Amino acid sequence: MYKILRKEILNDVVELMEVHAPNVSRKCEPGQFIILRVGEDGERIPLTIADFDREKETITIIYQIVGYSTKVLSTLEVGDELTDFVGPLGEPTKLHQSKHVVGVAGGVGSAPLFPQLRALADMGVDVDVIIGGRESQYVLLADEFKKFCKNVYITTDDGSLGQKGFVTQVLADLIDKGESIDEVIAIGPVPMMKAVVGVTKPHNIKTSVSLNPIMIDGTGMCGCCRVSVDGKIKFACVDGPDFDGLQVDFDELIARQRMFKEEEHEVSSNANRMCNLMGGVE
């Protein structure tokens, strides 16, 4: 069992947990993920590692409450235990020694981006970050990024914090001003990552993205997380989750993510009813 040592509510749909997981914390690197279960009959939930502490033997995860399983996860408190906490899974991020890297995060994309940019800063790379959210409460980890980023740019759809608009506009403005950018790392909703590539590709700026297709077993055997990169089939759980954004077939990925929208809506509706019966969250 894996004990929850800390829990923090980041906004109305996103929470943070710090979990005691000695074996995972001992070997994990930025970019990798874990799969957890709550209960013996629980669903397998893949979550990117947001932070780790080898001395404390802990892993930090940040998750969005979107369905039954994450609703059940949200009912757990400090001192409770997770049934399974498997990892580290996936390939670590390939960090390059360069002069200037810009990270672009949308929503909970701040979580996997955080350890990557911190590792680059530790290597002596100048790092900036652009963080976007629908409104101020959905801008995550801004104060944490400020500890090692030279510049932290914030955008919100409603203008409640930082610049009103989208992260792509800030990125485009930096490029237009002549900023020398060696690499962009974009993590967030698939349409956002596609839009970032639309900005960087004409300038041939190396762009890394972290893909989040449907994932079940995390070992490459089920084949659900296949994506097309440079015309070849890859599996996000074993070949990724990081890929060259300039080579990703985003249209195919978006279509695959929409395949089970009706079923997901039905499960989400049932989840609300079941959690209400359990006395859990709304």
Kinemage of the C-alpha trace (Angstrom):
@kinemage 1
@onewidth
@group {chain A} dominant
@subgroup {mainchain}
@vectorlist {calphas} color= white
{ca met a 1} P 0.000 0.000 0.000
{ca tyr a 2} L 1.112 3.567 -0.720
{ca lys a 3} L 0.292 6.142 1.951
{ca ile a 4} L -0.838 9.670 1.102
{ca leu a 5} L 1.401 12.093 3.021
{ca arg a 6} L 0.045 15.398 1.728
{ca lys a 7} L -3.041 16.577 -0.104
{ca glu a 8} L -3.678 20.039 -1.483
{ca ile a 9} L -6.670 21.423 -3.370
{ca leu a 10} L -5.305 23.602 -6.189
{ca asn a 11} L -8.651 24.722 -7.633
{ca asp a 12} L -12.212 23.473 -7.939
{ca val a 13} L -11.253 20.535 -10.186
{ca val a 14} L -7.529 19.936 -9.620
{ca glu a 15} L -5.791 18.416 -6.590
{ca leu a 16} L -2.251 17.492 -5.564
{ca met a 17} L -1.134 14.448 -3.618
{ca glu a 18} L 2.273 13.502 -2.260
{ca val a 19} L 2.547 9.722 -1.975
{ca his a 20} L 5.109 7.554 -0.210
{ca ala a 21} L 6.470 5.353 -3.015
{ca pro a 22} L 10.119 4.398 -2.304
{ca asn a 23} L 10.803 2.267 -5.363
{ca val a 24} L 9.311 4.766 -7.808
{ca ser a 25} L 11.006 7.803 -6.288
{ca arg a 26} L 14.357 6.024 -6.323
{ca lys a 27} L 14.403 5.561 -10.114
{ca cys a 28} L 12.049 8.065 -11.751
{ca glu a 29} L 13.166 10.906 -14.016
{ca pro a 30} L 11.377 13.958 -15.481
{ca gly a 31} L 8.814 13.026 -18.121
{ca gln a 32} L 7.876 9.628 -16.725
{ca phe a 33} L 4.493 8.619 -15.309
{ca ile a 34} L 2.805 6.218 -12.911
{ca ile a 35} L -0.391 4.186 -12.965
{ca leu a 36} L -2.421 3.992 -9.765
{ca arg a 37} L -5.511 2.209 -8.545
{ca val a 38} L -7.902 3.032 -5.726
{ca gly a 39} L -9.291 -0.265 -4.434
{ca glu a 40} L -8.947 -3.801 -5.773
{ca asp a 41} L -11.614 -3.182 -8.427
{ca gly a 42} L -10.374 0.299 -9.263
{ca glu a 43} L -9.616 1.599 -12.742
{ca arg a 44} L -5.981 2.053 -13.793
{ca ile a 45} L -5.287 5.811 -13.864
{ca pro a 46} L -2.129 7.049 -15.646
{ca leu a 47} L -0.703 10.261 -14.174
{ca thr a 48} L 2.522 12.071 -14.983
{ca ile a 49} L 5.015 12.523 -12.151
{ca ala a 50} L 4.847 16.196 -11.164
{ca asp a 51} L 7.714 16.021 -8.652
{ca phe a 52} L 9.763 13.550 -6.661
{ca asp a 53} L 11.949 13.536 -3.571
{ca arg a 54} L 14.438 10.703 -3.340
{ca glu a 55} L 15.310 11.428 0.301
{ca lys a 56} L 11.695 11.515 1.466
{ca glu a 57} L 10.862 8.629 -0.904
{ca thr a 58} L 7.835 10.496 -2.262
{ca ile a 59} L 6.137 11.132 -5.588
{ca thr a 60} L 3.893 14.131 -6.209
{ca ile a 61} L 0.955 13.763 -8.574
{ca ile a 62} L -1.502 16.389 -9.790
{ca tyr a 63} L -4.834 15.198 -11.168
{ca gln a 64} L -8.019 16.673 -12.562
{ca ile a 65} L -11.340 15.345 -11.273
{ca val a 66} L -13.102 14.316 -14.488
{ca gly a 67} L -14.695 10.887 -13.970
{ca tyr a 68} L -15.656 8.232 -11.461
{ca ser a 69} L -12.126 7.042 -10.662
{ca thr a 70} L -10.688 10.498 -10.058
{ca lys a 71} L -13.763 11.377 -8.017
{ca val a 72} L -13.069 8.353 -5.800
{ca leu a 73} L -9.378 9.291 -5.646
{ca ser a 74} L -10.428 12.766 -4.497
{ca thr a 75} L -12.287 11.319 -1.497
{ca leu a 76} L -9.033 10.005 -0.020
{ca glu a 77} L -7.244 12.058 2.614
{ca val a 78} L -3.830 12.207 4.282
{ca gly a 79} L -3.130 8.858 5.930
{ca asp a 80} L -5.214 6.868 3.456
{ca glu a 81} L -3.487 4.422 1.122
{ca leu a 82} L -3.571 3.703 -2.601
{ca thr a 83} L -3.892 0.065 -3.659
{ca asp a 84} L -1.396 0.265 -6.544
{ca phe a 85} L 1.191 2.836 -7.560
{ca val a 86} L 3.196 1.421 -10.469
{ca gly a 87} L 6.192 3.112 -12.075
{ca pro a 88} L 8.205 4.757 -13.267
{ca leu a 89} L 6.714 4.133 -16.714
{ca gly a 90} L 7.524 5.634 -20.092
{ca glu a 91} L 10.741 7.106 -21.387
{ca pro a 92} L 12.413 9.957 -19.457
{ca thr a 93} L 12.494 13.307 -21.219
{ca lys a 94} L 15.570 13.737 -23.389
{ca leu a 95} L 17.054 16.950 -22.001
{ca his a 96} L 19.362 18.862 -24.321
{ca gln a 97} L 22.158 21.210 -23.329
{ca ser a 98} L 21.191 24.475 -25.016
{ca lys a 99} L 21.015 28.190 -24.324
{ca his a 100} L 17.309 28.953 -24.163
{ca val a 101} L 14.226 26.750 -23.762
{ca val a 102} L 10.631 27.964 -23.498
{ca gly a 103} L 8.033 25.772 -21.805
{ca val a 104} L 4.351 26.151 -22.649
{ca ala a 105} L 1.770 24.721 -20.229
{ca gly a 106} L -1.985 24.529 -20.479
{ca gly a 107} L -4.034 23.562 -17.412
{ca val a 108} L -2.636 20.492 -15.653
{ca gly a 109} L 0.166 20.445 -18.243
{ca ser a 110} L 2.082 22.521 -15.703
{ca ala a 111} L 2.573 19.348 -13.644
{ca pro a 112} L 4.698 17.302 -16.087
{ca leu a 113} L 6.401 20.439 -17.443
{ca phe a 114} L 7.642 21.498 -13.996
{ca pro a 115} L 10.312 18.792 -13.393
{ca gln a 116} L 11.526 19.065 -16.995
{ca leu a 117} L 12.179 22.800 -16.864
{ca arg a 118} L 13.701 22.536 -13.398
{ca ala a 119} L 16.131 19.866 -14.620
{ca leu a 120} L 17.097 22.072 -17.572
{ca ala a 121} L 17.677 25.021 -15.231
{ca asp a 122} L 19.905 22.806 -13.085
{ca met a 123} L 21.914 22.088 -16.251
{ca gly a 124} L 22.510 25.808 -16.723
{ca val a 125} L 19.924 26.341 -19.468
{ca asp a 126} L 17.974 29.625 -19.474
{ca val a 127} L 14.312 28.643 -19.174
{ca asp a 128} L 11.128 30.655 -19.538
{ca val a 129} L 7.581 29.387 -19.136
{ca ile a 130} L 4.216 30.425 -20.526
{ca ile a 131} L 1.295 29.176 -18.421
{ca gly a 132} L -2.300 29.322 -19.591
{ca gly a 133} L -5.652 28.705 -17.964
{ca arg a 134} L -9.325 29.493 -18.459
{ca glu a 135} L -9.212 31.842 -15.462
{ca ser a 136} L -6.812 32.671 -12.649
{ca gln a 137} L -7.564 29.601 -10.492
{ca tyr a 138} L -6.555 27.283 -13.338
{ca val a 139} L -3.044 28.736 -13.649
{ca leu a 140} L -0.975 26.113 -11.834
{ca leu a 141} L 2.461 26.234 -10.167
{ca ala a 142} L 3.310 29.795 -11.250
{ca asp a 143} L 5.100 30.573 -7.960
{ca glu a 144} L 7.050 27.320 -8.170
{ca phe a 145} L 8.204 28.066 -11.719
{ca lys a 146} L 9.412 31.512 -10.595
{ca lys a 147} L 12.088 29.838 -8.460
{ca phe a 148} L 14.134 28.838 -11.516
{ca cys a 149} L 12.584 30.411 -14.638
{ca lys a 150} L 13.948 33.728 -15.881
{ca asn a 151} L 10.499 34.789 -17.086
{ca val a 152} L 7.047 33.480 -16.184
{ca tyr a 153} L 4.346 34.599 -18.630
{ca ile a 154} L 0.706 34.016 -17.709
{ca thr a 155} L -2.369 34.067 -19.915
{ca thr a 156} L -6.024 33.520 -19.080
{ca asp a 157} L -9.015 33.258 -21.382
{ca asp a 158} L -10.943 35.849 -19.352
{ca gly a 159} L -8.041 38.159 -18.485
{ca ser a 160} L -8.413 37.548 -14.738
{ca leu a 161} L -4.647 36.995 -14.440
{ca gly a 162} L -1.777 37.986 -16.694
{ca gln a 163} L -2.438 38.656 -20.371
{ca lys a 164} L -5.892 37.980 -21.802
{ca gly a 165} L -5.702 35.407 -24.571
{ca phe a 166} L -3.841 32.238 -25.390
{ca val a 167} L -0.341 30.933 -24.731
{ca thr a 168} L 0.326 30.768 -28.469
{ca gln a 169} L 0.076 34.553 -28.769
{ca val a 170} L 2.773 35.079 -26.141
{ca leu a 171} L 4.990 32.516 -27.870
{ca ala a 172} L 4.426 34.132 -31.265
{ca asp a 173} L 5.237 37.558 -29.799
{ca leu a 174} L 8.534 36.268 -28.376
{ca ile a 175} L 9.496 34.815 -31.744
{ca asp a 176} L 8.470 37.979 -33.600
{ca lys a 177} L 10.593 40.079 -31.230
{ca gly a 178} L 13.622 38.045 -32.249
{ca glu a 179} L 14.030 35.928 -29.129
{ca ser a 180} L 16.562 33.189 -29.786
{ca ile a 181} L 14.742 29.981 -28.788
{ca asp a 182} L 16.513 26.647 -29.122
{ca glu a 183} L 13.569 24.483 -28.097
{ca val a 184} L 9.934 24.692 -27.033
{ca ile a 185} L 8.394 22.102 -24.710
{ca ala a 186} L 4.588 22.162 -24.881
{ca ile a 187} L 2.354 20.141 -22.551
{ca gly a 188} L -1.397 20.519 -22.215
{ca pro a 189} L -4.626 19.787 -24.107
{ca val a 190} L -4.002 18.309 -27.553
{ca pro a 191} L -5.522 21.293 -29.438
{ca met a 192} L -3.178 23.605 -27.512
{ca met a 193} L -0.099 21.523 -28.358
{ca lys a 194} L -1.190 21.418 -32.006
{ca ala a 195} L -1.537 25.219 -31.976
{ca val a 196} L 1.937 25.624 -30.449
{ca val a 197} L 3.408 23.484 -33.230
{ca gly a 198} L 1.562 25.703 -35.691
{ca val a 199} L 3.564 28.634 -34.294
{ca thr a 200} L 6.973 26.949 -34.096
{ca lys a 201} L 6.969 24.827 -37.266
{ca pro a 202} L 7.283 27.735 -39.742
{ca his a 203} L 10.409 28.815 -37.838
{ca asn a 204} L 11.752 25.248 -37.616
{ca ile a 205} L 12.034 25.503 -33.822
{ca lys a 206} L 12.534 22.118 -32.151
{ca thr a 207} L 9.284 21.374 -30.308
{ca ser a 208} L 8.649 18.565 -27.827
{ca val a 209} L 5.109 17.568 -26.835
{ca ser a 210} L 3.779 15.114 -24.251
{ca leu a 211} L 0.942 13.026 -25.678
{ca asn a 212} L -1.987 11.729 -23.662
{ca pro a 213} L -3.961 9.237 -25.770
{ca ile a 214} L -6.251 6.606 -24.272
{ca met a 215} L -4.026 4.404 -22.124
{ca ile a 216} L -4.827 1.179 -20.260
{ca asp a 217} L -1.979 -1.167 -19.355
{ca gly a 218} L 1.030 1.157 -19.667
{ca thr a 219} L 3.292 -1.563 -21.076
{ca gly a 220} L 2.571 -1.322 -24.814
{ca met a 221} L 0.648 -4.608 -24.966
{ca cys a 222} L -2.928 -3.324 -25.299
{ca gly a 223} L -2.141 -0.974 -28.188
{ca cys a 224} L -4.695 1.647 -27.136
{ca cys a 225} L -2.194 4.483 -26.868
{ca arg a 226} L -0.887 4.288 -30.420
{ca val a 227} L -0.058 7.542 -32.148
{ca ser a 228} L 1.416 8.406 -35.551
{ca val a 229} L 4.771 10.173 -35.476
{ca asp a 230} L 6.626 10.850 -38.744
{ca gly a 231} L 4.289 8.372 -40.444
{ca lys a 232} L 5.189 5.563 -38.058
{ca ile a 233} L 3.081 3.952 -35.331
{ca lys a 234} L 4.355 4.651 -31.824
{ca phe a 235} L 2.962 3.768 -28.403
{ca ala a 236} L 2.858 6.658 -25.951
{ca cys a 237} L 3.294 4.452 -22.881
{ca val a 238} L 6.601 2.877 -23.954
{ca asp a 239} L 7.939 5.102 -26.763
{ca gly a 240} L 6.822 8.354 -25.091
{ca pro a 241} L 5.020 10.156 -23.698
{ca asp a 242} L 7.339 12.838 -25.204
{ca phe a 243} L 7.582 13.099 -28.977
{ca asp a 244} L 8.799 15.488 -31.659
{ca gly a 245} L 5.789 17.752 -32.054
{ca leu a 246} L 6.709 18.682 -35.603
{ca gln a 247} L 6.198 15.027 -36.608
{ca val a 248} L 2.981 14.209 -34.693
{ca asp a 249} L -0.291 13.582 -36.559
{ca phe a 250} L -2.474 15.688 -34.264
{ca asp a 251} L -5.629 15.302 -36.362
{ca glu a 252} L -5.505 11.525 -35.952
{ca leu a 253} L -4.848 11.870 -32.212
{ca ile a 254} L -7.790 14.237 -31.750
{ca ala a 255} L -10.084 11.882 -33.691
{ca arg a 256} L -9.016 8.901 -31.558
{ca gln a 257} L -9.615 10.830 -28.347
{ca arg a 258} L -13.178 11.558 -29.458
{ca met a 259} L -14.019 7.916 -30.194
{ca phe a 260} L -15.571 7.225 -26.804
{ca lys a 261} L -17.069 10.627 -25.958
{ca glu a 262} L -20.618 9.260 -25.572
{ca glu a 263} L -19.431 6.427 -23.332
{ca glu a 264} L -17.309 8.828 -21.261
{ca his a 265} L -20.318 11.108 -20.777
{ca glu a 266} L -22.447 8.158 -19.651
{ca val a 267} L -19.757 6.965 -17.217
{ca ser a 268} L -19.333 10.501 -15.856
{ca ser a 269} L -23.088 10.803 -15.251
{ca asn a 270} L -23.144 7.435 -13.472
{ca ala a 271} L -20.088 8.526 -11.471
{ca asn a 272} L -21.911 11.539 -10.090
{ca arg a 273} L -24.855 9.387 -9.019
{ca met a 274} L -22.620 6.732 -7.425
{ca cys a 275} L -20.510 9.289 -5.569
{ca asn a 276} L -23.638 10.932 -4.235
{ca leu a 277} L -24.855 7.560 -2.965
{ca met a 278} L -21.430 6.999 -1.367
{ca gly a 279} L -21.569 10.382 0.312
{ca gly a 280} L -18.625 11.510 -1.801
{ca val a 281} L -18.069 14.493 -4.007
{ca glu a 282} L -20.717 16.036 -6.228
